[in-house]
Amino acid sequence: MAETISVRIGRGELSEIGKLSKEQKRTRSDILREVLEKGIREKKLELALERYRNNEATAAKAAQIAGIPLSRFLDILFEKKIEFHYTLEDFREDIKGLT
């Protein structure tokens, strides 16, 4: 169920939302929901990558944080040239939920 909230938006951002709304012939609310959804996905990935880089999460756990398949997370690591590190302890952590 959707919920209504109030958010202050700067004039510049509001103008851009208005332009997108007119160009795509969609409501400002639709545009805002789409932008918010994309921003949440991006923020989750950013958090997952940060935790992975800091050895606070295994690749599998980071993929879970990002809400994406492990294979996609590994592709992103490769694309961003982030070193893949995986220890025996990481493996044990990843399979805990499988047994």
C-alpha positions in Angstrom: 0.0 0.0 0.0 1.3 3.4 -1.0 1.8 6.1 1.6 1.9 9.8 1.2 4.9 11.8 2.5 6.0 15.4 2.2 9.5 16.3 0.9 11.1 19.6 0.2 12.5 19.7 -3.3 14.8 22.5 -4.6 13.6 24.6 -7.5 16.2 23.2 -9.9 15.2 19.6 -9.2 11.5 20.5 -9.4 12.1 22.1 -12.7 13.9 19.0 -14.0 11.1 16.8 -12.8 8.6 19.1 -14.6 10.6 18.9 -17.8 10.8 15.1 -17.6 7.0 14.9 -16.9 6.2 17.0 -19.9 8.6 15.2 -22.2 7.4 11.7 -21.2 3.8 12.8 -20.8 3.7 11.3 -17.3 2.7 12.8 -14.0 5.4 14.4 -11.7 4.4 11.7 -9.1 5.2 8.9 -11.6 8.6 10.5 -12.4 9.4 11.0 -8.7 8.5 7.4 -7.9 10.8 6.1 -10.7 13.6 8.4 -9.7 13.3 7.3 -6.1 13.2 3.6 -7.0 16.4 4.0 -9.1 18.1 6.0 -6.4 17.3 3.3 -3.8 18.8 0.6 -6.1 21.9 2.7 -6.6 22.3 3.4 -2.9 21.9 -0.3 -2.0 24.6 -1.2 -4.5 26.9 1.6 -3.2 26.4 0.3 0.4 27.1 -3.3 -0.7 30.3 -2.3 -2.6 31.5 -0.3 0.4 30.9 -3.2 2.8 32.6 -5.6 0.4 35.7 -3.3 0.0 36.0 -3.0 3.8 35.8 -6.8 4.2 32.5 -6.3 6.2 30.6 -8.6 3.8 31.4 -11.5 1.5 30.5 -11.2 -2.2 27.3 -13.3 -1.6 26.3 -11.1 1.4 27.0 -7.9 -0.5 24.9 -9.1 -3.5 22.1 -9.8 -1.0 22.5 -6.2 0.4 22.3 -4.8 -3.1 19.3 -7.0 -3.9 21.0 -8.5 -7.0 22.1 -12.0 -8.0 25.7 -12.9 -7.0 26.7 -13.3 -10.7 25.6 -9.7 -11.4 27.5 -8.5 -8.3 30.7 -10.3 -9.5 30.2 -8.6 -12.9 30.0 -5.2 -11.2 33.2 -5.9 -9.3 34.9 -6.7 -12.5 33.5 -3.6 -14.3 34.6 -1.4 -11.5 38.0 -3.1 -11.2 37.4 -4.0 -7.6 39.7 -6.8 -6.4 37.8 -10.1 -5.7 38.7 -11.5 -2.4 37.3 -14.7 -1.1 38.6 -16.7 1.8 37.7 -20.1 3.3 36.0 -18.2 6.1 33.9 -16.3 3.5 32.9 -19.6 2.0 31.9 -21.0 5.3 29.8 -17.8 6.0 28.1 -18.1 2.6 27.1 -21.7 3.0 25.8 -21.3 6.6 22.3 -20.7 5.3 22.4 -23.6 2.8 22.9 -26.4 5.3 
